Amino acid sequence: MSKIDDLRKLLHYHNHRYYVQDDPELTDGEYDTLYRKLLELEQKDPSLITPDSSTQRVGTTPSDKFEKVKHSKKMLSLSNAMNVDELIQFDLRIKKDLAVNDTDIEYIVEPKLDGFSIEAVYEDNVFVLGSTRGDGDTGEDVTTNLKTVRSIPLILNNSIMDRLEIRGEVVMEKSEFEQLNKLRSETGKQLFANPRNSAAGSIRQLDPKITAKRNLKAYFYALGSLDEAKFKKHEDALEHIKNIGFKITEYKKCENINEAVAACKRFESLRNDFKFEIDGAVVKVNDLSIQTRLGERARNPRWAIAYKFAPQEATTLIKDIILQVGRTGVLTPVAILDPVKISGVKISRATLHNLDEISKKDIRIGDTVILHRAGDVIPKIVKVVESKRTGNEIKYMMQENCPVCKSKLVKLENEIAYRCLNPKCPSIIKEKIKHFVSRRAMNIEGLGNKLVDQMVDNKIINNVSDIYLLNLKKISFLDRFGEKSANNLFNSIADSKSCDLQRLIFALGIRHVGESTSKALVDWYCNIDKIINADKESLVSINDIGTEATDSILNYFSDEQNLMILNQLKTAGVNMELKKTIGQRPFDGKKFVFSGTLSTLTRSSAQSMVEKLGGQTINSISKSIDYLVVGLEPGSKITKAKKLGVNIIDETNFIKLVQG
């Protein structure tokens, strides 16, 4: 009895942290594991079930901060299927209850949004009441806050119901969540653990002005009362919800459970493509009359189930914090973790970005932390679980010397990061080479991280140009590197010589110069010599190139060592020119600036016309501009264009130019 009581108390505690304080200490996966343990114990001996057990509740007790709202129909939660077998069992149970073992059941599958459940009530098409789910029977009145969520209509379009109760989920998009936590970090406030908790915390604010600033979204998935005279199927209700002005997610109609399983798997494969977090897929019987026949349990409907995706969060322990030296010399703190699996991947490290992040999140060696991993993104520490602290945790102190070459570390003005400025630091050399050979850069297959480390440690290569001087004799003694591996590597090195110039520029690893900036440079200058000799005025006039990138480019190409390496690459036969495409387009090499208001075209459509015909659109006037296209009130650009002798044309002549 003691075991089950302890488990109940533990779940009550975590329910309160999750629903009331919006500050969880467990990941969803860890909570689900505890919940299922309690459920299994109660199923083995039903006499142990108590009315206050978490298995008998939906959500948690509403907060005293808000007025209470009694739901006309209980807002239930969903039972979970943790794997495909449990989905199949769900289908078999339904068929058994309906006595239709040989008949396929039609399902609707929707993504399960990881947000905050709400209900909105409309009378005569006007929004009159908004509430949280609360304990399922009674929620909190958050009408004023929900009115700040712009995707919740205040007036409906052509609803066929005099009173409409609609259930949905309030979410915060991932990008908004990152911005919110960044702002909270800068102001020293506690960070939200995930977008779901930030959405919950935003809706349950006492000041609606705070809610309004959070840019929340609401998606709706069900009507509180479904009239079978109006709707025969769940999909009919979804389409009505959409047609009267609400946002719904995409959904998939499935003829049987096998199609439903495939739809769940598809949503799982796309989970990182959604703007908001999804943690599963919901499988619902489509036919509303069958839903009615199946009915409900105390906590869940019998006609729906949530297929839970593999968790992307876990709690673990920070064993140590070390420094990693990057290709630009920046020192990045890295947390060494007690290994933990997330989505089937074993995680033993997480980047901490910089010392400011360690300080703002108060991350210490020995802390228990919540770790998040989305797709192939590098795992990150979301928050510290402060209640797990023992007092033995150690605050991290920045060291004075590079952990690799022992050079004195430097913190430059206006920069957060510390740097190693020693160009001969083995770690900087290794990271530069690893970047150069990476798939998005020169794409040299066979030259993996471990092999690069070996080659630099054995002084076989000291910079990227040395890659093109490799031969079998130089590398034959390396560990696990035979003749076949060597030949494959040499072939890949040879192939890389013909890479596009923009790949080479990106591969050089110039600070603030990513793939788009590399492309902009190559499109503008066409060859490496013109890029090397570019001046500041010319660089700043190019779209996608800001002042930081301009300064970095000028600094990089004024360095004698960099120029020597480029010359060695050129001697080795690496492509240094923009590759010309077959069939030159009319505006290839032409540069346009637009100024003033166009009367028949939008600015974006005019710019699109230029780019489709091979030209470039630029923001500022310089002597390299071919055309200034002017509309109404063109401003000072026309004066500068006249001084520099740039061709000035109006909208009519621009259209003639486009039409050829």
ZAMARGU-4260 file (C-alpha; in steps of 0.2 Angstrom, whole numbers, plus 5000, padded with zeros to 4 digits):
<rodrens>
0) 5000/5000/5000 | 5014/5012/5004 | 5021/5010/4986 | 5005/5015/4978 | 5002/5030/4991
5) 5020/5036/4987 | 5017/5035/4968 | 5000/5045/4970 | 5008/5059/4981 | 5022/5060/4968
10) 5010/5062/4953 | 5000/5075/4963 | 5016/5085/4966 | 5021/5084/4947 | 5003/5088/4942
15) 5003/5104/4952 | 5020/5109/4945 | 5014/5105/4927 | 4996/5113/4927 | 4996/5126/4941
20) 5014/5132/4942 | 5018/5130/4923 | 5035/5124/4929 | 5038/5105/4926 | 5052/5096/4934
25) 5049/5080/4924 | 5048/5078/4905 | 5032/5071/4897 | 5040/5054/4895 | 5045/5053/4913
30) 5028/5058/4919 | 5019/5045/4907 | 5030/5032/4914 | 5025/5036/4932 | 5007/5037/4927
35) 5007/5020/4919 | 5015/5012/4934 | 5001/5018/4945 | 4988/5013/4932 | 4995/4995/4931
40) 4995/4994/4950 | 4976/4999/4951 | 4971/4988/4937 | 4979/4973/4946 | 4969/4977/4962
45) 4954/4989/4958 | 4951/4990/4977 | 4966/5002/4978 | 4958/5015/4967 | 4954/5031/4976
50) 4943/5046/4970 | 4958/5058/4971 | 4970/5046/4961 | 4978/5054/4945 | 4970/5040/4935
55) 4953/5047/4940 | 4956/5065/4936 | 4958/5076/4920 | 4970/5090/4922 | 4970/5098/4940
60) 4960/5109/4952 | 4957/5126/4944 | 4967/5140/4952 | 4959/5152/4964 | 4966/5167/4954
65) 4952/5165/4941 | 4933/5164/4942 | 4927/5146/4940 | 4918/5140/4924 | 4907/5124/4924
70) 4909/5115/4907 | 4892/5109/4900 | 4900/5093/4894 | 4916/5086/4902 | 4932/5090/4894
75) 4941/5073/4894 | 4959/5069/4891 | 4965/5055/4880 | 4972/5038/4884 | 4989/5034/4876
80) 4996/5022/4864 | 5015/5021/4867 | 5018/5010/4852 | 5010/5002/4836 | 5004/4987/4845
85) 4994/4997/4857 | 4986/5006/4842 | 4981/4989/4835 | 4974/4984/4852 | 4963/5000/4852
90) 4956/4995/4836 | 4952/4977/4841 | 4943/4984/4857 | 4932/4995/4847 | 4928/4981/4835
95) 4924/4969/4850 | 4913/4982/4858 | 4903/4985/4842 | 4903/4966/4838 | 4910/4970/4820
100) 4926/4960/4820 | 4927/4958/4801 | 4923/4977/4797 | 4935/4991/4795 | 4933/5006/4806
105) 4936/5023/4798 | 4947/5035/4808 | 4953/5053/4807 | 4971/5056/4812 | 4976/5073/4818
110) 4993/5080/4825 | 4992/5081/4844 | 4997/5099/4848 | 5008/5101/4863 | 4999/5116/4870
115) 4986/5122/4882 | 4968/5116/4881 | 4954/5128/4881 | 4935/5130/4877 | 4927/5145/4868
120) 4908/5148/4869 | 4899/5158/4856 | 4881/5164/4857 | 4872/5170/4842 | 4890/5169/4833
125) 4898/5181/4846 | 4912/5175/4858 | 4905/5176/4876 | 4916/5165/4886 | 4933/5157/4886
130) 4940/5144/4899 | 4954/5132/4903 | 4951/5113/4904 | 4954/5113/4923 | 4949/5097/4931
135) 4938/5092/4916 | 4922/5097/4925 | 4927/5115/4930 | 4939/5127/4922 | 4946/5144/4924
140) 4938/5160/4916 | 4951/5167/4904 | 4939/5176/4892 | 4949/5192/4892 | 4965/5184/4889
145) 4959/5173/4875 | 4952/5189/4867 | 4970/5194/4864 | 4973/5178/4854 | 4970/5185/4836
150) 4967/5167/4829 | 4951/5166/4840 | 4937/5175/4831 | 4926/5187/4841 | 4912/5185/4828
155) 4909/5169/4818 | 4905/5167/4799 | 4889/5158/4796 | 4888/5146/4810 | 4873/5134/4809
160) 4872/5134/4828 | 4864/5147/4840 | 4876/5141/4854 | 4893/5134/4850 | 4905/5126/4862
165) 4922/5123/4854 | 4937/5115/4861 | 4955/5119/4855 | 4973/5121/4860 | 4983/5137/4862
170) 5001/5135/4856 | 5016/5146/4855 | 5026/5143/4839 | 5044/5138/4841 | 5052/5154/4835
175) 5041/5164/4847 | 5046/5153/4861 | 5065/5156/4857 | 5062/5174/4857 | 5052/5175/4873
180) 5065/5164/4882 | 5079/5175/4875 | 5070/5191/4882 | 5067/5183/4899 | 5085/5178/4900
185) 5091/5195/4896 | 5080/5202/4910 | 5085/5189/4922 | 5068/5180/4923 | 5065/5162/4925
190) 5065/5153/4908 | 5050/5143/4902 | 5054/5124/4900 | 5045/5122/4883 | 5032/5131/4871
195) 5018/5122/4880 | 5022/5129/4897 | 5025/5146/4889 | 5008/5145/4881 | 5000/5140/4898
200) 5009/5153/4908 | 5003/5166/4895 | 4985/5161/4895 | 4984/5161/4914 | 4991/5178/4917
205) 4981/5190/4927 | 4986/5205/4916 | 4979/5202/4898 | 4992/5214/4891 | 5006/5202/4895
210) 4996/5188/4886 | 4993/5200/4871 | 5012/5202/4869 | 5015/5183/4868 | 5009/5181/4850
215) 4999/5165/4854 | 4990/5154/4841 | 4974/5144/4843 | 4969/5128/4834 | 4953/5120/4836
220) 4948/5101/4834 | 4931/5098/4841 | 4914/5105/4846 | 4908/5102/4863 | 4891/5096/4858
225) 4890/5087/4842 | 4872/5086/4834 | 4871/5071/4823 | 4857/5079/4814 | 4869/5092/4808
230) 4885/5082/4807 | 4887/5063/4802 | 4905/5062/4804 | 4920/5070/4814 | 4927/5077/4797
235) 4911/5086/4794 | 4913/5095/4811 | 4931/5099/4807 | 4926/5107/4790 | 4912/5117/4798
240) 4925/5123/4811 | 4936/5129/4797 | 4922/5137/4787 | 4916/5148/4801 | 4933/5156/4805
245) 4944/5145/4815 | 4961/5138/4812 | 4962/5119/4811 | 4977/5108/4808 | 4979/5096/4793
250) 4971/5079/4796 | 4970/5062/4787 | 4955/5052/4784 | 4959/5033/4785 | 4949/5018/4779
255) 4956/5007/4793 | 4968/5005/4807 | 4983/5001/4796 | 4981/5018/4786 | 4979/5026/4803
260) 4996/5019/4809 | 5004/5025/4793 | 4997/5042/4796 | 5003/5043/4814 | 5021/5038/4807
265) 5020/5051/4794 | 5016/5065/4807 | 5030/5058/4817 | 5042/5060/4803 | 5036/5078/4800
270) 5036/5084/4818 | 5051/5095/4816 | 5043/5103/4801 | 5028/5110/4811 | 5029/5128/4817
275) 5023/5122/4834 | 5027/5107/4844 | 5018/5091/4842 | 5020/5076/4854 | 5009/5064/4846
280) 4995/5060/4834 | 4976/5058/4839 | 4966/5044/4831 | 4947/5046/4832 | 4933/5036/4826
285) 4926/5046/4811 | 4907/5041/4812 | 4899/5051/4826 | 4885/5038/4829 | 4899/5025/4833
290) 4907/5038/4845 | 4890/5039/4854 | 4888/5020/4855 | 4906/5018/4862 | 4904/5031/4875
295) 4916/5037/4888 | 4926/5031/4903 | 4928/5042/4918 | 4943/5050/4911 | 4944/5046/4892
300) 4933/5043/4877 | 4933/5025/4871 | 4933/5031/4853 | 4949/5041/4853 | 4967/5038/4858
305) 4983/5048/4857 | 4998/5039/4849 | 5013/5046/4858 | 5029/5050/4849 | 5046/5045/4855
310) 5051/5059/4868 | 5062/5073/4863 | 5066/5078/4881 | 5075/5069/4896 | 5082/5074/4913
315) 5100/5070/4916 | 5115/5075/4926 | 5129/5087/4921 | 5146/5078/4926 | 5157/5091/4919
320) 5159/5107/4909 | 5173/5108/4896 | 5179/5121/4883 | 5178/5117/4865 | 5189/5128/4852
325) 5180/5132/4836 | 5187/5136/4819 | 5187/5155/4822 | 5195/5152/4839 | 5179/5155/4849
330) 5178/5145/4865 | 5161/5136/4868 | 5157/5128/4884 | 5151/5110/4883 | 5141/5100/4896
335) 5147/5082/4898 | 5132/5073/4903 | 5127/5057/4911 | 5122/5048/4895 | 5103/5047/4891
340) 5093/5042/4876 | 5081/5054/4867 | 5071/5048/4852 | 5083/5033/4852 | 5099/5043/4851
345) 5111/5042/4865 | 5116/5059/4871 | 5132/5063/4881 | 5135/5081/4877 | 5126/5097/4875
350) 5132/5114/4870 | 5130/5128/4882 | 5134/5142/4869 | 5143/5154/4880 | 5147/5160/4898
355) 5132/5171/4898 | 5120/5156/4896 | 5129/5147/4910 | 5126/5162/4921 | 5108/5166/4916
360) 5102/5148/4918 | 5114/5146/4933 | 5120/5130/4927 | 5132/5121/4938 | 5142/5105/4938
365) 5132/5092/4946 | 5115/5099/4942 | 5100/5089/4936 | 5094/5097/4920 | 5080/5095/4907
370) 5088/5091/4890 | 5079/5094/4873 | 5083/5087/4856 | 5073/5091/4841 | 5077/5081/4825
375) 5095/5082/4821 | 5097/5098/4831 | 5111/5099/4843 | 5104/5095/4861 | 5102/5109/4872
380) 5099/5112/4891 | 5082/5119/4893 | 5082/5122/4912 | 5090/5117/4929 | 5079/5107/4941
385) 5084/5117/4956 | 5073/5106/4968 | 5086/5092/4964 | 5101/5102/4971 | 5110/5094/4985
390) 5122/5109/4989 | 5137/5100/4982 | 5135/5107/4964 | 5150/5117/4958 | 5149/5134/4949
395) 5159/5135/4933 | 5174/5146/4932 | 5181/5152/4916 | 5200/5147/4913 | 5213/5159/4907
400) 5222/5148/4894 | 5216/5139/4879 | 5214/5120/4884 | 5223/5115/4868 | 5237/5126/4865
405) 5238/5135/4882 | 5238/5152/4873 | 5231/5166/4884 | 5212/5168/4880 | 5206/5185/4875
410) 5188/5193/4877 | 5186/5206/4863 | 5177/5222/4865 | 5158/5220/4862 | 5159/5201/4861
415) 5152/5189/4874 | 5164/5175/4869 | 5182/5172/4873 | 5194/5167/4859 | 5210/5159/4856
420) 5220/5170/4844 | 5234/5158/4840 | 5232/5153/4822 | 5243/5138/4825 | 5231/5131/4838
425) 5229/5112/4833 | 5210/5113/4837 | 5207/5129/4826 | 5217/5120/4812 | 5206/5104/4814
430) 5190/5113/4815 | 5194/5124/4799 | 5198/5108/4789 | 5182/5099/4796 | 5172/5114/4790
435) 5181/5115/4773 | 5177/5096/4769 | 5159/5096/4776 | 5145/5091/4765 | 5138/5109/4762
440) 5155/5115/4759 | 5168/5106/4747 | 5159/5089/4751 | 5175/5078/4752 | 5169/5061/4757
445) 5180/5050/4767 | 5189/5064/4776 | 5179/5062/4793 | 5183/5070/4809 | 5194/5056/4816
450) 5204/5056/4801 | 5207/5075/4801 | 5212/5074/4819 | 5225/5060/4814 | 5232/5070/4800
455) 5234/5086/4809 | 5241/5077/4824 | 5254/5068/4813 | 5257/5085/4804 | 5252/5078/4787
460) 5241/5093/4784 | 5242/5110/4792 | 5229/5119/4782 | 5215/5116/4769 | 5227/5117/4754
465) 5237/5103/4760 | 5222/5091/4756 | 5226/5093/4738 | 5244/5087/4741 | 5239/5071/4749
470) 5246/5054/4742 | 5246/5036/4747 | 5263/5037/4754 | 5259/5051/4766 | 5243/5042/4773
475) 5247/5024/4771 | 5252/5022/4790 | 5236/5029/4797 | 5225/5018/4808 | 5212/5008/4798
480) 5215/5016/4782 | 5218/5004/4767 | 5221/5007/4749 | 5203/5006/4744 | 5198/5019/4757
485) 5213/5030/4751 | 5207/5029/4732 | 5190/5033/4737 | 5196/5049/4746 | 5208/5054/4732
490) 5193/5053/4720 | 5182/5063/4731 | 5196/5076/4733 | 5198/5077/4714 | 5179/5079/4712
495) 5179/5094/4724 | 5190/5104/4713 | 5175/5107/4701 | 5164/5113/4715 | 5154/5129/4713
500) 5164/5145/4718 | 5150/5149/4731 | 5154/5132/4740 | 5173/5137/4741 | 5169/5154/4748
505) 5158/5146/4761 | 5171/5132/4764 | 5184/5146/4768 | 5175/5149/4785 | 5175/5168/4784
510) 5166/5175/4800 | 5148/5180/4796 | 5149/5173/4779 | 5136/5159/4777 | 5129/5150/4762
515) 5118/5165/4756 | 5131/5178/4758 | 5143/5167/4749 | 5131/5165/4734 | 5128/5184/4735
520) 5147/5187/4733 | 5149/5175/4719 | 5134/5182/4709 | 5140/5199/4711 | 5159/5197/4707
525) 5159/5181/4697 | 5177/5176/4702 | 5189/5175/4716 | 5201/5189/4711 | 5187/5202/4710
530) 5181/5196/4727 | 5199/5198/4734 | 5200/5216/4727 | 5182/5221/4732 | 5181/5238/4742
535) 5170/5242/4756 | 5158/5253/4746 | 5155/5239/4734 | 5152/5226/4747 | 5139/5236/4757
540) 5129/5239/4742 | 5125/5220/4740 | 5109/5213/4747 | 5112/5200/4761 | 5129/5208/4766
545) 5129/5218/4782 | 5143/5228/4790 | 5149/5214/4800 | 5151/5202/4785 | 5159/5217/4775
550) 5172/5219/4789 | 5176/5201/4790 | 5178/5199/4771 | 5190/5214/4770 | 5200/5207/4785
555) 5200/5189/4778 | 5207/5194/4761 | 5220/5207/4768 | 5228/5192/4777 | 5244/5186/4768
560) 5242/5168/4775 | 5224/5167/4768 | 5230/5174/4751 | 5244/5161/4751 | 5232/5147/4754
565) 5220/5153/4741 | 5234/5154/4728 | 5239/5136/4733 | 5221/5130/4730 | 5221/5139/4713
570) 5237/5130/4708 | 5230/5113/4714 | 5216/5116/4701 | 5201/5121/4712 | 5188/5131/4703
575) 5189/5150/4706 | 5176/5156/4694 | 5157/5157/4693 | 5151/5143/4682 | 5141/5150/4667
580) 5124/5142/4664 | 5119/5136/4646 | 5107/5149/4638 | 5111/5165/4646 | 5096/5175/4653
585) 5092/5193/4648 | 5097/5201/4665 | 5112/5190/4669 | 5125/5201/4677 | 5113/5216/4678
590) 5110/5225/4694 | 5093/5234/4698 | 5088/5246/4712 | 5070/5251/4715 | 5065/5268/4722
595) 5048/5275/4725 | 5030/5268/4724 | 5026/5258/4708 | 5008/5260/4702 | 5005/5244/4693
600) 5017/5232/4701 | 5021/5228/4719 | 5040/5230/4724 | 5041/5212/4728 | 5034/5206/4711
605) 5045/5218/4701 | 5060/5211/4711 | 5055/5194/4707 | 5054/5198/4688 | 5072/5204/4689
610) 5078/5188/4698 | 5069/5176/4687 | 5078/5184/4672 | 5095/5182/4680 | 5097/5199/4688
615) 5100/5205/4705 | 5090/5218/4716 | 5101/5229/4727 | 5096/5241/4741 | 5108/5255/4738
620) 5115/5265/4723 | 5133/5263/4718 | 5143/5265/4701 | 5141/5246/4698 | 5122/5247/4697
625) 5114/5245/4679 | 5097/5252/4682 | 5087/5263/4694 | 5069/5260/4692 | 5059/5275/4699
630) 5041/5276/4704 | 5031/5290/4713 | 5042/5300/4726 | 5059/5291/4723 | 5069/5300/4736
635) 5087/5304/4736 | 5093/5288/4726 | 5089/5297/4710 | 5101/5311/4714 | 5115/5299/4718
640) 5111/5289/4702 | 5112/5305/4691 | 5129/5309/4699 | 5136/5291/4695 | 5128/5290/4678
645) 5117/5276/4682 | 5103/5272/4669 | 5086/5279/4677 | 5070/5271/4670 | 5052/5273/4675
650) 5040/5258/4678 | 5033/5258/4660 | 5051/5256/4653 | 5055/5243/4666 | 5040/5233/4660
655) 5046/5235/4642 | 5063/5229/4647 | 5056/5214/4655 | 5045/5209/4640 | 5061/5211/4629
</rodrens>
